[in-house]
């Protein structure tokens, strides 16, 4: 009986496949959702056709989460890129980049990610540009992005860029800039990523003088400055340890 049901379903699919509609089955897939539907009884070609048709229907309904799931299962790069284009045209670059990344995993064609990353750079969506270029491990574009971040005072993104590039000289440069501008948490992060224990210790001294005991202790420990860390632990109260930079 089960075999008869499967044969009848396959026949129904084949009848609809000629018109490219899968009209009698796709509504059920859409209703159940991609995670809940079982299409294992179909051959690869039929299952792919059903998923692509369901994906198109999800797009029409504006359900892009389900549409993406459909097209990922069929490795449909063209359709994934089309959805990415929709989000990019809306200025929703973060979502666009993640969808382009899914397509890139299948095609290894970097064009969409490069284009979106460049647009993000132009429109000053620097964190999104970082995501696009870091996916591609594009050192030239990441270096350019890092310099733009410095120019635009986007120091947090600059730090992440130079950390990805493992450019300790630039990290120290950013850290020094942050220290001069009293952006102490950024300075600490930059020096930590650069592995500059001497600068970390000097930052710890500044924090200690400023009464930010908790932060000073943490920085001394990062710098492996056991003497100063022990000094704080033995000479300050737990209440004082709670004082951190903003």
N, C-alpha and C positions, 0 to 999 in steps of 0.2 A: 504493500500500500504506500509506504514511504517513497519507494522508487517511482511509483506512478505519479505521486504529487510532485516530485522533483522534475519528472519528464514534462508534466503539464506546465510547471513554472518556466522551464527552459523554453518550451514551445511558445508560451506567452511572451517571453522576452524576445525570442527570435522574430515573432510576428511584429513586435513594436520596433525592433532594432532597425529594420529596413527604413522606417520613416525617421529614425534618429530621435524618437521621442521618449521611449520607455514609459509612455503615459500612464499605464496601469500600475506600475510598480514604484516609480519615483515618489509619488505622494506619500506612500507608506514609509519610504526611507526618510523623507523630510520630516514626517510626523514623529518618527521614533528617534531621529538624531543619529549621527554617524557612530557615536560610541555604543549605541544600543542595538544597532541593526546587525544581523548576521547574514552575510552574502557568500558564505563558504561553499554553498551548494553549486555556485556558478563557476564556469571556467574563467581564467584570468581576463580574457578579452571581454566577456559579458560583464563581469564584475567591474572592470575598469570603465566600461561604457555607462553602467548604472551610476557609479560614483561621480563620474564627470557630469552626467545629466543632473544628478542631485546637487552637485556643486553649483551648476549654473542656476538652478532654482533657488538655492540658498542666496546667491548673489542678488537675484531679482528681489528677494525678500529683505535684503539688507542684513542677513545673518552671516557676517563675514567669518566668524569663528568656525561655524560649521562648514562653510565653503572652503576655508583653508584646510580643515581636516580632510575634506573630500579630496582636494587636489594634491595634498601631501601623499595620501595613500596611492594615488595614481601617478605620482611624480610628474604632475602636469606643470612644467615650468612656465609655459606661456600663460596659463590661467593664474598662477600664483603671482607672476609679474604684473598681470592686469589688476589684481586686487591691490598689490603694492602701489601701483600707479594711482589708484583711487585715493588711498590714504595720503600719498605724497601731494596730490593735487589739492587736498584739504589742509595741507600744512601739518598733518599728523605724521611727522617724520619718524618718530620712534617706532610706531606701528609699521610704517612702510618698510623701514630697514629690517625689522625682524622678519617680515614676510619675504622681502628680497633675499634675506639670508637663507631661508628655507629653500627657495628656488636655486640659490647659488650652491647649496650643498649637493644638489642633483646635477646641475649643469656646469659648475665651475666657471661660469661666465660672469665676470665681475662688472660688466657695463652698468647695470642698474644700481649697484651699490656705489660705484664711483660717481655716477651722475647725481644720485641722491646726496651722497656725502659732500660733493662740491656745492650743491645747492644749499645744504645746511651751513656750510662754511660761509657762503656768500650772504646768507640771511642771518648770520650770527647765532645759529642753533648749534653751538660748539660742542655740547655734550653729545648730540646726535651725530655730528660729524665724526667725533671720536669713536663712537660705536661702529659706524660704517667702515672707517679706515682701519680700525683695530681688527675687525673681522677679516679684512683682506691682508693684514700685516703689511700695509703699504707704508714703508718707512719714509719715503719722500713726502707723501701727503701728511703723515703724522708730524713730521718735523715742521712743515709749513703751518700746520694747525697749532702746534705748540707756540710758535712765534706769534701767530695771530692772537692766541689766548693771552700772551704776555702784553701785547699792545692794547688789548681790550680789558686788561685787568681781570681776566677770568682765571685767577691763579689756581683754583681748585682743579679745573680741567687741565691747565698746563702741567700741574704736578702729575696727574694721571697719564698724560701723554708721554712725558719724559720718563716716567716709571716704566711704561710699556716699551719704550725705546732703550731702556737701561742706560740712559744718558745721565750719569751721575754729575757731570759738570753743570749741566743745565738744571738739574734738581737743586744743586747747591746754590746756583745763581737765583733760582726762584725762592729758595729758602731764605737767602740773605735779603732779598727784596721784601719778603713777608716780615722778616724780623725788623727791618728798618721802618716798616709801616705799622708795626705793632700788631701784626696778624699772627699771633703766636702759635695758634693751633695749626695753621698752614705751614709755618716755618718748621714746627716739630715734625709734621708729616713728611715734608720734603727731606729734611735731614735724616729722618729714620729710613726712608726709602733709599737714600743715597748711601746709607751706612756710615755717615760722618759722625763718629762718636765725639770728636773734639768739639764740633759745633753744637752737638746735643748737650754736652756738659756746660758749655758757655750759656746756652739757652736755659739750662737748669739753674745756673747762677742768677740769671735775670729774674726767673720765676721766684726763686727763693727770696731775693731782695724785694720783690713785689708782694710778698706775703702769700703767694699762691702755692702753698706748701704741698698740696696733693699733686698738682701738676709737676712741681719741681721733683718730687719723689719719683713719679713715673718716668720723667725724662732722664733723671740720673740712672735709673735702672735700665732704660733703653741704651744709655751710653756705657753701660757696664761700669759705672763709677760707684763702686761698692762703698768707698769711703764716705762720700757725701750722702748716699742712700742710707747708710747706717747712722750717720750723724743726725739726719732728719728723724729716723725712727726712734732714736734714743732721747731726742731733745724737744720733740713737739707732741702735742696731744692728738688723740683721734679726732677731736673736733676740728683742729687745725688742718688735719689731713683732708678734710672735706672741701677745702678751698681750691677751686680749679679755675682756669681761664674759661671765658665764655666760649 
